[in-house]
Amino acid sequence: MFDDSFARSALYFSILQLLRIFMEWIHATRHDIEEFVAGLDTRATIEFESEEEPVTSKYLSDNGEIILSHYGEVEKRLLQRINDKTEEVKSLRDGVSFR
């Protein structure tokens, strides 16, 4: 891993940094979806205020919850893959011979 130019070391730490950034993006996306779903009730109430069928806002809210649930499943798989890849990269460090 360590060489005279530290090129391998830089690559190693860059990969770990990228994996960490990907995890942050995934968490930020969850936050954005949660905010969107939370705002559905407010937007639906304003948008459909004059409508005779108030059920529409419930449909929007229910669909928002379905989206959030689906994202939760995808998020879990992605984070597990990133954790696995992080451990794989870290284990490469142990297998590299030092000069």
C-alpha positions as CSV (number, residue, x, y, z in Angstrom):
1,M,0.0,0.0,0.0
2,F,2.8,2.4,0.8
3,D,5.2,3.2,-1.9
4,D,7.7,6.0,-2.4
5,S,5.2,8.2,-4.3
6,F,2.3,7.3,-2.0
7,A,0.2,6.8,-5.1
8,R,-1.4,3.6,-3.8
9,S,-2.0,5.2,-0.4
10,A,-3.7,8.2,-2.1
11,L,-5.9,5.8,-4.2
12,Y,-6.8,3.8,-1.1
13,F,-7.9,6.8,0.9
14,S,-9.7,8.3,-2.1
15,I,-11.8,5.2,-2.5
16,L,-12.7,5.1,1.2
17,Q,-13.6,8.8,1.0
18,L,-15.8,8.2,-2.0
19,L,-17.6,5.3,-0.3
20,R,-18.2,7.6,2.7
21,I,-19.6,10.3,0.5
22,F,-21.9,7.9,-1.2
23,M,-23.3,6.9,2.2
24,E,-23.9,10.5,3.0
25,W,-25.8,11.1,-0.3
26,I,-28.0,8.1,0.4
27,H,-28.9,9.4,3.9
28,A,-29.5,12.9,2.5
29,T,-31.9,11.5,-0.1
30,R,-33.9,9.8,2.7
31,H,-34.1,13.2,4.4
32,D,-35.3,14.8,1.2
33,I,-38.0,12.1,0.6
34,E,-39.2,12.4,4.2
35,E,-39.6,16.2,3.8
36,F,-41.4,15.7,0.5
37,V,-43.8,13.2,2.0
38,A,-44.4,15.4,5.1
39,G,-45.3,18.3,2.8
40,L,-47.8,16.3,0.8
41,D,-50.6,16.8,3.3
42,T,-50.1,20.6,3.3
43,R,-49.9,20.9,-0.4
44,A,-52.9,18.6,-0.9
45,T,-55.0,20.6,1.6
46,I,-54.2,23.9,-0.2
47,E,-54.5,22.4,-3.7
48,F,-57.7,20.5,-3.1
49,E,-59.3,22.8,-0.7
50,S,-62.2,23.6,-3.0
51,E,-62.7,20.0,-4.0
52,E,-65.6,18.1,-2.6
53,E,-63.6,14.9,-2.2
54,P,-61.0,15.4,0.6
55,V,-59.9,11.8,0.2
56,T,-57.4,13.0,-2.4
57,S,-54.9,14.2,0.2
58,K,-55.1,10.8,1.9
59,Y,-54.2,9.1,-1.4
60,L,-51.2,11.4,-1.8
61,S,-50.1,10.8,1.8
62,D,-50.5,7.0,1.4
63,N,-48.5,7.0,-1.8
64,G,-45.8,9.1,-0.2
65,E,-45.5,6.5,2.5
66,I,-45.2,3.7,-0.1
67,I,-42.4,5.6,-1.8
68,L,-40.7,6.1,1.5
69,S,-41.0,2.5,2.4
70,H,-39.6,1.4,-1.0
71,Y,-36.7,3.8,-0.6
72,G,-36.0,2.3,2.8
73,E,-35.6,-1.1,1.2
74,V,-33.3,0.2,-1.5
75,E,-31.4,2.3,1.0
76,K,-30.7,-0.7,3.2
77,R,-29.4,-2.8,0.3
78,L,-27.2,0.1,-1.0
79,L,-25.7,0.8,2.4
80,Q,-25.0,-2.9,2.9
81,R,-23.2,-3.0,-0.4
82,I,-21.2,0.1,0.4
83,N,-20.3,-1.4,3.9
84,D,-19.2,-4.6,2.2
85,K,-17.1,-2.8,-0.4
86,T,-15.5,-0.6,2.4
87,E,-14.5,-3.8,4.3
88,E,-13.2,-5.3,1.0
89,V,-11.0,-2.3,0.3
90,K,-9.8,-2.2,3.9
91,S,-8.9,-5.9,3.7
92,L,-6.8,-5.2,0.6
93,R,-4.6,-3.0,2.7
94,D,-3.8,-6.0,4.9
95,G,-2.9,-8.1,1.9
96,V,-0.5,-5.6,0.3
97,S,3.1,-6.3,0.9
98,F,5.2,-3.5,2.3
99,R,8.6,-2.7,0.8
